[in-house]
Amino acid sequence: MNGFETVSAPESVSDVERDWRFADLVLHALIDPGLAGRYRRDPRAVLAGYGLHLAVDATPPALPAADARDLVVEDLDHGGTDVAFFTLCWVDEDVQHAVPAGR
């Protein structure tokens, strides 16, 4: 479903909540209300689609109640430029001689 390789199954719900694949699911659910609805109807099937499988007696974790407008996604794999040709560092005279507190 998401193109990621399935690795070892989590042992508990808290393991699922700490798994990067669950974070990926949360991100997509915040962006796609249809996915969030599918998760509410059948969370185990959606988790399985992300390579996450719970024990039969485990309760699937709830998706965080967040507004997608508060979501910021940064693409760290593709920067704006590959090479910085020119950089400049400006140091204020007062900051130049600052000493950390307690020294």
DSSP file (Angstrom, degrees, kcal/mol; ACC not computed):
  #  RESIDUE AA STRUCTURE BP1 BP2  ACC     N-H-->O    O-->H-N    N-H-->O    O-->H-N    TCO  KAPPA ALPHA  PHI   PSI    X-CA   Y-CA   Z-CA
    1    1 A M              0   0    0      0, 0.0    49,-0.1     0, 0.0    48,-0.1   0.000 360.0 360.0 360.0 -47.0    0.0    0.0    0.0
    2    2 A N        -     0   0    0     47,-0.6     3,-0.1     2,-0.2    48,-0.1   0.430 360.0-115.6-110.4   0.7    2.7    2.5    1.0
    3    3 A G  S    S+     0   0    0      1,-0.3     2,-0.3     0, 0.0    47,-0.1   0.558  71.7 127.7  81.7   7.5    5.7    1.0   -0.7
    4    4 A F        -     0   0    0      1,-0.0    -1,-0.3    17,-0.0     2,-0.3  -0.711  63.0-109.4 -99.7 151.6    7.6    0.3    2.6
    5    5 A E        -     0   0    0     -2,-0.3     2,-0.4    -3,-0.1    -1,-0.0  -0.564  31.4-119.7 -78.3 137.5    9.1   -3.0    3.6
    6    6 A T        -     0   0    0     -2,-0.3     2,-0.2     1,-0.0    45,-0.1  -0.622  35.9-178.7 -78.1 131.5    7.4   -4.9    6.4
    7    7 A V        -     0   0    0     -2,-0.4    -1,-0.0    44,-0.3     0, 0.0  -0.440  44.2 -33.2-115.9-167.2    9.7   -5.5    9.4
    8    8 A S        -     0   0    0     -2,-0.2    -1,-0.3     1,-0.1     0, 0.0  -0.109  69.8-106.5 -55.4 144.2    9.1   -7.4   12.7
    9    9 A A        -     0   0    0      1,-0.1    -1,-0.1    -3,-0.1    43,-0.1  -0.448  36.3-107.7 -71.4 141.0    5.6   -7.1   14.1
   10   10 A P        -     0   0    0      0, 0.0    -1,-0.1     0, 0.0     3,-0.1  -0.351  17.7-143.8 -66.7 151.0    5.1   -4.9   17.2
   11   11 A E  S    S+     0   0    0      1,-0.1     2,-0.3    43,-0.1    44,-0.1   0.713  75.2   9.8 -89.9 -22.7    4.6   -6.6   20.5
   12   12 A S  S  > S-     0   0    0      1,-0.1     4,-1.7    42,-0.1     3,-0.2  -0.929  79.9 -98.3-149.3 171.2    2.1   -4.2   22.0
   13   13 A V  H  > S+     0   0    0     -2,-0.3     4,-2.4     1,-0.2     5,-0.2   0.895 122.1  56.1 -60.6 -40.5    0.0   -1.1   21.2
   14   14 A S  H  > S+     0   0    0      1,-0.2     4,-1.0     2,-0.2    -1,-0.2   0.853 104.6  53.7 -63.1 -32.5    2.7    1.2   22.6
   15   15 A D  H  > S+     0   0    0     -3,-0.2     4,-0.6     2,-0.2     3,-0.4   0.904 107.9  50.5 -64.6 -39.8    5.2   -0.4   20.2
   16   16 A V  H >< S+     0   0    0     -4,-1.7     3,-1.3     1,-0.2     6,-0.4   0.928 107.3  53.1 -62.0 -45.1    2.8    0.5   17.3
   17   17 A E  H 3< S+     0   0    0     -4,-2.4    -1,-0.2     1,-0.3    -2,-0.2   0.728 111.6  46.2 -65.8 -21.1    2.5    4.0   18.5
   18   18 A R  H 3< S+     0   0    0     -4,-1.0     2,-0.3    -3,-0.4    -1,-0.3   0.462  90.2 106.0 -96.7  -3.5    6.3    4.4   18.5
   19   19 A D  S XX S-     0   0    0     -3,-1.3     4,-1.6    -4,-0.6     3,-0.9  -0.586  72.6-134.6 -81.1 136.4    6.7    2.8   15.1
   20   20 A W  H 3> S+     0   0    0     -2,-0.3     4,-2.1     1,-0.3    -1,-0.1   0.789 105.5  62.0 -60.8 -27.1    7.6    5.1   12.2
   21   21 A R  H 3> S+     0   0    0      2,-0.2     4,-2.1     1,-0.2    -1,-0.3   0.859 101.9  50.1 -69.4 -33.4    4.9    3.4   10.1
   22   22 A F  H <> S+     0   0    0     -3,-0.9     4,-2.9    -6,-0.4    -1,-0.2   0.893 108.7  52.7 -69.1 -38.4    2.2    4.4   12.5
   23   23 A A  H  X S+     0   0    0     -4,-1.6     4,-2.4     2,-0.2    -2,-0.2   0.897 108.8  50.5 -60.5 -39.5    3.6    8.0   12.3
   24   24 A D  H  X S+     0   0    0     -4,-2.1     4,-2.4     2,-0.2    -2,-0.2   0.908 110.5  49.4 -63.7 -42.5    3.3    7.7    8.5
   25   25 A L  H  X S+     0   0    0     -4,-2.1     4,-2.7     2,-0.2    -2,-0.2   0.926 110.2  50.4 -61.7 -46.1   -0.3    6.5    8.9
   26   26 A V  H  X S+     0   0    0     -4,-2.9     4,-2.1     2,-0.2    -2,-0.2   0.926 110.1  50.7 -59.3 -45.7   -1.2    9.4   11.2
   27   27 A L  H  X S+     0   0    0     -4,-2.4     4,-1.4     1,-0.2    -1,-0.2   0.941 113.6  43.8 -57.0 -49.7    0.3   11.8    8.7
   28   28 A H  H  X S+     0   0    0     -4,-2.4     4,-2.8     1,-0.2     7,-0.2   0.859 111.3  54.3 -67.6 -34.5   -1.7   10.4    5.9
   29   29 A A  H  < S+     0   0    0     -4,-2.7     7,-0.4     1,-0.2    -1,-0.2   0.849 107.0  51.6 -67.4 -33.5   -4.9   10.2    8.0
   30   30 A L  H  < S+     0   0    0     -4,-2.1    38,-0.2    -5,-0.2    -1,-0.2   0.839 117.4  39.0 -69.8 -31.9   -4.6   13.9    8.8
   31   31 A I  H  < S+     0   0    0     -4,-1.4    -2,-0.2     1,-0.2    -1,-0.2   0.827 119.1  47.6 -84.6 -34.7   -4.3   14.7    5.2
   32   32 A D    >X  -     0   0    0     -4,-2.8     4,-1.8    -5,-0.2     3,-0.7  -0.882  59.9-170.5-116.3 100.0   -6.8   12.2    3.9
   33   33 A P  H 3> S+     0   0    0      0, 0.0     4,-2.2     0, 0.0     5,-0.1   0.802  88.3  62.1 -59.0 -28.7  -10.2   12.1    5.7
   34   34 A G  H 3> S+     0   0    0      2,-0.2     4,-2.2     1,-0.2     5,-0.1   0.904 104.1  47.3 -63.0 -41.5  -11.1    9.0    3.8
   35   35 A L  H <> S+     0   0    0     -3,-0.7     4,-2.5    -7,-0.2    -1,-0.2   0.906 110.1  52.7 -65.9 -41.8   -8.2    7.1    5.3
   36   36 A A  H  X S+     0   0    0     -4,-1.8     4,-2.1    -7,-0.4    -2,-0.2   0.902 110.0  49.2 -60.8 -39.9   -9.1    8.4    8.8
   37   37 A G  H  X S+     0   0    0     -4,-2.2     4,-2.0     2,-0.2    -2,-0.2   0.904 109.8  50.3 -65.5 -41.8  -12.7    7.1    8.2
   38   38 A R  H  X S+     0   0    0     -4,-2.2     4,-3.0     1,-0.2    -2,-0.2   0.887 109.7  52.0 -62.8 -37.9  -11.4    3.7    7.1
   39   39 A Y  H  < S+     0   0    0     -4,-2.5    -2,-0.2     1,-0.2    -1,-0.2   0.910 108.5  50.2 -64.9 -41.5   -9.2    3.6   10.2
   40   40 A R  H  < S+     0   0    0     -4,-2.1    -1,-0.2     1,-0.2    -2,-0.2   0.881 116.8  41.7 -63.4 -37.0  -12.2    4.3   12.4
   41   41 A R  H  < S+     0   0    0     -4,-2.0    -2,-0.2     1,-0.2    -1,-0.2   0.893 138.7   4.3 -77.3 -41.5  -14.2    1.5   10.7
   42   42 A D     X  +     0   0    0     -4,-3.0     4,-1.8    -5,-0.2     3,-0.4  -0.559  65.1 169.5-147.8  74.9  -11.5   -1.1   10.5
   43   43 A P  H  > S+     0   0    0      0, 0.0     4,-2.9     0, 0.0     5,-0.2   0.842  78.1  57.7 -61.3 -34.6   -8.2   -0.1   12.2
   44   44 A R  H  > S+     0   0    0      1,-0.2     4,-2.4     2,-0.2     5,-0.1   0.901 106.6  48.2 -64.4 -39.8   -6.6   -3.5   12.0
   45   45 A A  H  > S+     0   0    0     -3,-0.4     4,-1.7     2,-0.2    -1,-0.2   0.911 113.9  46.4 -66.6 -41.6   -7.0   -3.7    8.2
   46   46 A V  H  X S+     0   0    0     -4,-1.8     4,-0.8     2,-0.2    -2,-0.2   0.926 112.6  49.9 -67.1 -44.2   -5.5   -0.2    7.8
   47   47 A L  H ><>S+     0   0    0     -4,-2.9     5,-2.8     1,-0.2     3,-1.0   0.916 109.0  52.9 -58.6 -43.1   -2.6   -1.0   10.2
   48   48 A A  H ><5S+     0   0    0     -4,-2.4     3,-1.8     1,-0.3    -1,-0.2   0.864 101.9  59.5 -61.7 -35.6   -2.0   -4.2    8.3
   49   49 A G  H 3<5S+     0   0    0     -4,-1.7   -47,-0.6     1,-0.3    -1,-0.3   0.746 106.9  47.5 -63.5 -22.8   -1.8   -2.1    5.1
   50   50 A Y  T <<5S-     0   0    0     -3,-1.0    -1,-0.3    -4,-0.8    -2,-0.2   0.248 126.6-101.9 -99.7  10.3    1.1   -0.2    6.7
   51   51 A G  T < 5S+     0   0    0     -3,-1.8     2,-0.5     1,-0.3   -44,-0.3   0.670  82.4 128.5  81.1  16.9    2.8   -3.4    7.8
   52   52 A L      < -     0   0    0     -5,-2.8     2,-0.4    -6,-0.2    -1,-0.3  -0.918  33.2-177.4-111.1 129.3    1.6   -3.2   11.4
   53   53 A H        -     0   0    0     -2,-0.5     2,-0.2    -3,-0.1    -8,-0.0  -0.991   9.0-155.2-130.3 130.2   -0.1   -6.2   13.1
   54   54 A L        -     0   0    0     -2,-0.4   -43,-0.1     1,-0.1   -42,-0.1  -0.641  30.0 -96.3 -99.8 157.8   -1.5   -6.3   16.6
   55   55 A A    >   -     0   0    0     -2,-0.2     3,-1.5     1,-0.1    -1,-0.1  -0.373  42.8-108.7 -63.0 153.5   -2.1   -9.2   18.9
   56   56 A V  T 3  S+     0   0    0      1,-0.3    -1,-0.1    -2,-0.0    -2,-0.1   0.848 118.8  44.9 -56.9 -38.0   -5.7  -10.5   18.7
   57   57 A D  T 3  S+     0   0    0      2,-0.1    -1,-0.3     0, 0.0     2,-0.3   0.451  91.6 105.6 -88.8  -0.2   -6.5   -9.1   22.2
   58   58 A A    <   -     0   0    0     -3,-1.5    -4,-0.1     1,-0.0   -46,-0.0  -0.591  68.2-131.3 -83.7 141.3   -4.8   -5.7   21.7
   59   59 A T        -     0   0    0     -2,-0.3     3,-0.1     1,-0.0    -4,-0.1  -0.795  28.9-115.7 -88.9 126.4   -6.9   -2.6   21.1
   60   60 A P        -     0   0    0      0, 0.0   -16,-0.1     0, 0.0     2,-0.1  -0.303  35.9-104.0 -60.5 144.1   -5.7   -0.5   18.2
   61   61 A P        -     0   0    0      0, 0.0     2,-0.2     0, 0.0   -47,-0.0  -0.371  34.6-114.5 -68.7 148.4   -4.4    2.9   19.1
   62   62 A A        -     0   0    0     -3,-0.1     3,-0.1     1,-0.1   -22,-0.0  -0.513  28.8-110.4 -78.1 149.4   -6.6    5.9   18.4
   63   63 A L        -     0   0    0     -2,-0.2    -1,-0.1   -27,-0.1     2,-0.0  -0.588  43.5 -98.5 -74.5 143.1   -5.5    8.5   15.9
   64   64 A P        -     0   0    0      0, 0.0     2,-1.3     0, 0.0    -1,-0.1  -0.346  30.5-120.6 -62.1 141.5   -4.6   11.8   17.4
   65   65 A A        +     0   0    0     -3,-0.1     2,-0.3     2,-0.0   -35,-0.0  -0.719  59.8 141.6 -84.0  96.9   -7.3   14.4   17.3
   66   66 A A        -     0   0    0     -2,-1.3     2,-0.5     5,-0.0     5,-0.0  -0.962  54.0-116.3-138.6 154.5   -5.5   17.1   15.4
   67   67 A D    >   -     0   0    0     -2,-0.3     3,-2.4     1,-0.1     4,-0.2  -0.804  19.0-139.2 -91.7 126.8   -6.4   19.6   12.7
   68   68 A A  G >  S+     0   0    0     -2,-0.5     3,-1.3     1,-0.3    -1,-0.1   0.726 101.4  69.5 -59.4 -21.1   -4.6   19.0    9.5
   69   69 A R  G 3  S+     0   0    0      1,-0.3    -1,-0.3     3,-0.0   -39,-0.0   0.745  95.5  54.4 -69.3 -20.1   -4.2   22.8    9.2
   70   70 A D  G <  S+     0   0    0     -3,-2.4     2,-0.4     2,-0.0    -1,-0.3   0.449  89.1 104.9 -87.1  -1.3   -1.8   22.6   12.2
   71   71 A L    <   -     0   0    0     -3,-1.3     2,-0.5    -4,-0.2    -3,-0.0  -0.661  49.2-171.5 -88.3 130.9    0.3   20.0   10.3
   72   72 A V        -     0   0    0     -2,-0.4     2,-0.5     2,-0.0    -3,-0.0  -0.988   2.9-167.3-121.8 123.6    3.7   21.0    8.8
   73   73 A V        -     0   0    0     -2,-0.5     2,-0.5     2,-0.0    -2,-0.0  -0.949   3.0-164.8-113.9 121.2    5.4   18.4    6.5
   74   74 A E        -     0   0    0     -2,-0.5     2,-1.1     3,-0.0     3,-0.1  -0.892  15.7-142.3-105.3 131.9    9.0   19.1    5.6
   75   75 A D    >   +     0   0    0     -2,-0.5     3,-0.6     1,-0.2    -2,-0.0  -0.789  25.0 173.6 -92.1  96.9   10.7   17.2    2.8
   76   76 A L  T 3   +     0   0    0     -2,-1.1     3,-0.2     1,-0.2    -1,-0.2   0.562  69.4  67.4 -83.4  -8.0   14.2   16.7    4.2
   77   77 A D  T 3  S+     0   0    0      1,-0.2     2,-0.5    -3,-0.1    -1,-0.2   0.729 103.1  44.1 -81.6 -22.3   15.2   14.5    1.3
   78   78 A H  S <  S-     0   0    0     -3,-0.6    -1,-0.2     2,-0.0    -3,-0.1  -0.852  75.2-168.4-130.2  96.6   15.1   17.3   -1.3
   79   79 A G        -     0   0    0     -2,-0.5     3,-0.1    -3,-0.2    -3,-0.0  -0.213  36.4-107.4 -76.0 171.2   16.6   20.7   -0.2
   80   80 A G  S    S+     0   0    0      1,-0.2     2,-0.3     2,-0.0    -1,-0.1   0.792 102.9  14.6 -70.6 -27.8   16.2   23.9   -2.1
   81   81 A T        -     0   0    0      1,-0.1    -1,-0.2     3,-0.0     3,-0.1  -0.997  58.6-148.9-147.1 147.2   19.8   23.8   -3.3
   82   82 A D  S    S+     0   0    0     -2,-0.3     2,-0.4     1,-0.2    -1,-0.1   0.770  87.5  32.0 -85.0 -27.1   22.5   21.1   -3.4
   83   83 A V        -     0   0    0      0, 0.0     2,-0.7     0, 0.0    -1,-0.2  -0.994  68.4-141.5-135.9 135.0   25.4   23.5   -3.0
   84   84 A A        -     0   0    0     -2,-0.4     3,-0.1     1,-0.2    -3,-0.0  -0.871  17.6-176.5 -94.5 115.7   25.8   26.7   -1.1
   85   85 A F        +     0   0    0     -2,-0.7     2,-0.4     1,-0.3    -1,-0.2   0.799  69.7  19.0 -82.7 -29.4   28.0   29.0   -3.2
   86   86 A F        +     0   0    0      2,-0.0     2,-0.3     0, 0.0    -1,-0.3  -0.984  63.8 178.6-146.2 129.4   28.2   31.9   -0.8
   87   87 A T        -     0   0    0     -2,-0.4     2,-0.4    -3,-0.1    -3,-0.0  -0.950   7.0-164.9-128.6 153.5   27.5   32.1    2.9
   88   88 A L        -     0   0    0     -2,-0.3     2,-0.5     2,-0.0    -2,-0.0  -0.998   4.5-163.9-140.2 132.2   27.8   35.1    5.2
   89   89 A C        -     0   0    0     -2,-0.4     2,-0.5     2,-0.0    -2,-0.0  -0.972   8.9-162.0-119.2 118.9   27.9   35.1    9.0
   90   90 A W        -     0   0    0     -2,-0.5     2,-0.5     2,-0.0    -2,-0.0  -0.880   4.2-163.4-103.3 126.1   27.2   38.5   10.7
   91   91 A V        -     0   0    0     -2,-0.5     2,-0.2     4,-0.0    -2,-0.0  -0.943  14.2-136.4-114.5 125.2   28.3   38.8   14.3
   92   92 A D     >  -     0   0    0     -2,-0.5     4,-2.1     1,-0.1     3,-0.3  -0.555  19.4-125.6 -75.4 140.1   27.0   41.7   16.5
   93   93 A E  H  > S+     0   0    0      1,-0.2     4,-0.7    -2,-0.2    -1,-0.1   0.877 109.9  49.8 -54.7 -41.7   29.7   43.3   18.6
   94   94 A D  H  4 S+     0   0    0      1,-0.2     3,-0.4     2,-0.2    -1,-0.2   0.864 112.2  46.9 -68.8 -35.6   27.7   42.8   21.8
   95   95 A V  H >4 S+     0   0    0     -3,-0.3     3,-1.6     1,-0.2    -1,-0.2   0.822  99.3  69.7 -74.5 -31.5   27.1   39.1   21.1
   96   96 A Q  H 3< S+     0   0    0     -4,-2.1    -1,-0.2     1,-0.3    -2,-0.2   0.811 106.5  37.7 -57.8 -32.8   30.7   38.5   20.2
   97   97 A H  T 3< S+     0   0    0     -4,-0.7    -1,-0.3    -3,-0.4    -2,-0.2   0.225  85.7 130.8-106.5  13.5   31.8   38.9   23.8
   98   98 A A    <   -     0   0    0     -3,-1.6    -3,-0.1    -4,-0.0    -4,-0.0  -0.402  41.2-156.9 -69.3 143.7   28.9   37.2   25.5
   99   99 A V        -     0   0    0     -2,-0.1     3,-0.1     0, 0.0     4,-0.1  -0.977  25.7-105.8-122.0 133.4   29.8   34.7   28.2
  100  100 A P    >   -     0   0    0      0, 0.0     3,-1.1     0, 0.0     0, 0.0  -0.235  47.9 -92.3 -56.8 146.8   27.3   31.9   29.2
  101  101 A A  T 3  S+     0   0    0      1,-0.2     0, 0.0     2,-0.1     0, 0.0  -0.266 109.6  33.5 -59.1 144.4   25.7   32.4   32.6
  102  102 A G  T 3         0   0    0     -3,-0.1    -1,-0.2     1,-0.0     0, 0.0   0.491 360.0 360.0  89.2   4.7   27.5   30.8   35.5
  103  103 A R    <         0   0    0     -3,-1.1    -2,-0.1    -4,-0.1    -1,-0.0   0.407 360.0 360.0-114.3 360.0   31.0   31.2   34.2
